[in-house]
Amino acid sequence: MLMVLFILFLCNHFVRANQSFNYEKVNRYGLGKPIIFKSNFGYAYPEDLSTKKPAMYVRSPYRSVYQGARHKGDDKRVYNKNFLYPPKPSGHHLYCQGVFECKLSHMAVETNGSIPIIFRGGVGYKHFTVIIRAEPFKELTGRVRAYCRQTEASKDGDTFRKIRKYL
């Protein structure tokens, strides 16, 4: 009998009866979600960085940018700039700007292997700013066109144009 009491005393000492309450208290933290204790198993140090080279730069597939709809009977071309520049070691940066008295209805920036960006204005505005960039040792070719509706732009040619180009 004494041996049974001693075993019960040892079991009671090592396995407490209130452990189930502690377990419930731990798992009642924040919206009933159990706490997940983080344990760091695995490597003592981070793995070595991979020696695989990154993927090659993939150029943008967009060589030309178009805005608006072209109405061939009602449109009047108010801006037309063709350009052809030979390759340069530093690349090309072309900046075209136009200010008009009519709202633009169609705009086309066409390039061959360059990156066109309509920076400001465009269709629905009376102005535009276009930036065209070519990579080093690449030829810069293309053209920029802008059209207004014939009803808005008078046929007498009184459309005011201010064009600046920087290289």
SULMO-V161873 format. One record per residue. OMEGA is omega in whole degrees, -180 to 180 (* if undefined). Layout:
OMEGA  OMEGA
//
This chain:
179  178  179  178  179  179  177  178  178  179  179  -180  -178  -180  -178  -180  -177  179  178  178  177  179  179  180  179  -176  176  -177  171  174  176  180  -179  176  176  180  -179  175  -176  177  176  -172  176  179  178  179  178  177  -179  -180  180  -179  178  -179  179  177  180  -179  177  -180  -176  178  -178  179  178  176  175  -180  -178  175  -170  -179  -173  -174  174  -179  -179  179  178  -180  173  179  178  -178  180  -179  176  178  -179  -177  -179  171  -177  -176  180  -178  177  177  -173  178  -179  177  -179  179  179  179  -180  174  -176  179  177  177  179  -178  178  178  171  -170  179  175  -179  -177  -178  178  178  -179  172  173  -178  175  178  -176  175  -179  179  179  176  179  178  179  176  177  179  179  176  -177  172  175  -177  -179  180  179  -178  -177  -178  178  180  176  -178  -179  173  -173  175  180  179  174  *
//
